[in-house]
Amino acid sequence: TGPLRSGEAVVSTQSTGGTEEGKIHKCSKHYSSQFLDTYTAHHMAVYAVRWNNFHPRVFASCSADWTVKIWDHNYSDPMFTFDLGCSVGDVVWSPYSATVFGAVTDDGKVFIFDLAQEKYEPICTQSVVEKKKTKVTHLAFNQHYPMIAVGDDRGNARTLKLSPNLRKCLKEKAYSKESEIAKMEKLLELVREPTAK
């Protein structure tokens, strides 16, 4: 634990980011000049760190090292690591499911994952731009409709409609924050050994 230095990232409920050295620092909202923890997260620059919208211990990170990692902030090792084969510019959690997230890569692809359905592979991969001309840099889930928005390094934005299997959560409206937390907690129990820390 030490004071924040220029260029270092902070993980908290108010501020997220990553370092060029691949580290993620967790800080308190109340004492931001001190690290609560440091994760040696990636081998190259961290481009995004996002807290799960439902589960308070879970966050995702992405990096130039081609990976997306899913973390429980109580552990120093990631729960999941996904190699997407190209530098990953953004990772975002879905607003309607604790286990759904998306990522975009420099080669113009969007990846959608649902850890409740498939723990090791994306459930959807879609090319959205020509490979060598444009890099996809940002992703956002629509809060109310089954759509995502994808931004690139040339300032263009594209919207994509989610496939029917990803829209069922929006139609059902039977989910609650408690049920989403329970769904992620069940996943955490499957991944973690009882005594691992």
Backbone hydrogen bonds, N-H to C=O, Kabsch-Sander energy under -0.5 kcal/mol:
donor,donor_aa,acceptor,acceptor_aa,energy
8,E,5,R,-1.8
11,V,25,H,-3.3
12,S,10,V,-0.6
12,S,15,S,-1.2
19,T,23,K,-1.8
20,E,7,G,-0.5
22,G,19,T,-1.2
24,I,39,Y,-2.2
26,K,37,D,-3.2
27,C,11,V,-1.9
27,C,25,H,-0.5
28,S,31,Y,-0.6
28,S,34,Q,-0.7
34,Q,31,Y,-1.7
35,F,2,G,-0.7
36,L,26,K,-3.9
37,D,26,K,-1.5
39,Y,24,I,-3.3
40,T,38,T,-0.5
41,A,22,G,-1.0
41,A,39,Y,-1.6
42,H,22,G,-2.6
46,V,19,T,-2.4
47,Y,45,A,-0.5
47,Y,62,C,-2.0
48,A,62,C,-1.2
50,R,60,A,-2.7
52,N,58,V,-3.0
58,V,55,H,-1.1
59,F,71,W,-1.8
60,A,50,R,-2.8
61,S,69,K,-2.4
62,C,48,A,-1.9
63,S,67,T,-1.5
64,A,45,A,-2.4
66,W,63,S,-1.0
68,V,82,F,-2.1
69,K,61,S,-2.6
70,I,80,F,-2.1
71,W,59,F,-3.4
73,H,57,R,-3.4
73,H,71,W,-0.5
75,Y,72,D,-2.6
79,M,70,I,-2.9
80,F,70,I,-1.4
82,F,68,V,-2.9
84,L,66,W,-3.1
84,L,82,F,-0.7
88,V,63,S,-2.5
89,G,87,S,-0.6
89,G,104,V,-1.9
90,D,104,V,-1.0
92,V,102,G,-2.5
94,S,100,V,-2.8
100,V,97,S,-0.7
101,F,113,F,-1.8
102,G,92,V,-2.8
103,A,111,F,-2.3
104,V,90,D,-1.8
105,T,109,K,-2.0
106,D,87,S,-2.5
108,G,105,T,-1.8
110,V,126,Q,-2.7
111,F,103,A,-3.0
112,I,124,C,-2.7
113,F,101,F,-3.1
115,L,99,T,-2.6
117,Q,114,D,-1.3
118,E,114,D,-2.9
123,I,112,I,-2.2
124,C,112,I,-1.5
126,Q,110,V,-2.5
128,V,108,G,-3.5
129,V,108,G,-0.9
134,T,130,E,-1.3
136,V,105,T,-0.9
137,T,151,G,-2.4
138,H,151,G,-1.8
140,A,149,A,-2.1
142,N,147,M,-2.7
147,M,145,Y,-2.6
148,I,160,L,-2.5
149,A,140,A,-2.9
150,V,158,R,-3.0
151,G,138,H,-2.2
152,D,156,N,-2.0
153,D,135,K,-2.2
155,G,152,D,-1.6
158,R,150,V,-2.7
160,L,148,I,-2.6
162,L,146,P,-2.8
166,L,163,S,-1.8
167,R,163,S,-0.8
167,R,164,P,-0.8
168,K,164,P,-0.8
170,L,167,R,-0.7
171,K,167,R,-1.6
172,E,168,K,-2.5
173,K,169,C,-1.4
180,E,176,S,-2.3
181,I,177,K,-2.5
182,A,178,E,-2.3
183,K,179,S,-2.1
184,M,180,E,-2.1
185,E,181,I,-2.7
186,K,182,A,-2.3
187,L,183,K,-1.5
188,L,184,M,-2.6
189,E,185,E,-2.3
190,L,186,K,-1.6
191,V,187,L,-1.7
192,R,188,L,-2.7
196,A,193,E,-1.1
